[in-house]
Amino acid sequence: MADEKYMTSAEVMDYLRVRKNTLLKFRRLGLPFVKIARKVVYRRSDVDAFMEAHLVTPIRLPAAVRKQKTKRRR
């Protein structure tokens, strides 16, 4: 735990390439953080685990299904 990397909010925003409002949304969704007085820090392992837990892998539809969907739109 002593070698655990802690990041400030600014560092997490830069690391994830998100704005402050998005980071606050992630906190509401369960991103763990440590608050000492008014300073907020995040463990890098927690940030990585949070992103991994919210990973969405899109499915690729078979070509026949994709063609049906495009026909309906016309």
C-alpha positions as CSV (number, residue, x, y, z in Angstrom):
1,M,0.0,0.0,0.0
2,A,2.9,2.3,0.6
3,D,3.8,2.2,-3.1
4,E,0.2,2.9,-4.2
5,K,0.0,5.8,-6.7
6,Y,-2.5,8.5,-5.6
7,M,-3.7,11.1,-8.1
8,T,-5.3,14.4,-7.7
9,S,-8.6,15.3,-9.4
10,A,-6.7,17.2,-12.1
11,E,-4.4,14.2,-12.7
12,V,-7.4,11.9,-13.0
13,M,-9.1,14.2,-15.4
14,D,-5.9,14.4,-17.5
15,Y,-5.4,10.6,-17.3
16,L,-9.0,9.8,-18.4
17,R,-9.2,12.9,-20.7
18,V,-12.5,14.0,-19.1
19,R,-13.8,17.2,-17.7
20,K,-14.6,17.9,-14.0
21,N,-18.3,17.3,-14.4
22,T,-17.6,13.8,-15.9
23,L,-15.3,13.0,-13.0
24,L,-18.0,14.1,-10.5
25,K,-20.5,11.8,-12.4
26,F,-18.0,8.9,-12.1
27,R,-17.9,9.6,-8.3
28,R,-21.7,9.4,-8.1
29,L,-21.5,6.1,-10.0
30,G,-19.1,4.7,-7.5
31,L,-15.6,5.8,-8.3
32,P,-13.8,5.5,-4.9
33,F,-11.9,8.5,-3.6
34,V,-10.2,9.6,-0.4
35,K,-11.0,12.9,1.1
36,I,-8.7,14.5,3.7
37,A,-9.9,17.9,4.9
38,R,-10.8,19.5,1.5
39,K,-8.3,17.5,-0.6
40,V,-9.6,14.7,-2.7
41,V,-7.3,12.0,-4.1
42,Y,-7.9,8.8,-6.1
43,R,-5.9,5.6,-6.1
44,R,-4.8,4.8,-9.6
45,S,-5.7,1.1,-9.1
46,D,-9.3,2.2,-8.2
47,V,-9.6,4.4,-11.3
48,D,-8.4,1.6,-13.5
49,A,-10.8,-0.9,-11.8
50,F,-13.7,1.5,-12.1
51,M,-13.1,2.0,-15.9
52,E,-12.7,-1.8,-16.3
53,A,-15.9,-2.5,-14.5
54,H,-17.8,0.0,-16.8
55,L,-16.2,-1.3,-20.0
56,V,-18.8,-1.9,-22.7
57,T,-17.9,-4.3,-25.5
58,P,-20.2,-3.7,-28.5
59,I,-21.5,-6.8,-30.3
60,R,-21.1,-7.0,-34.1
61,L,-24.4,-8.0,-35.7
62,P,-24.3,-10.5,-38.6
63,A,-24.3,-8.9,-42.0
64,A,-27.9,-10.2,-42.7
65,V,-29.2,-8.5,-39.6
66,R,-27.4,-5.2,-40.4
67,K,-28.9,-5.2,-43.9
68,Q,-32.4,-5.7,-42.5
69,K,-32.0,-2.7,-40.1
70,T,-30.8,-0.4,-43.0
71,K,-33.8,-1.4,-45.1
72,R,-36.2,-0.4,-42.4
73,R,-34.8,3.1,-42.2
74,R,-35.5,3.9,-45.8
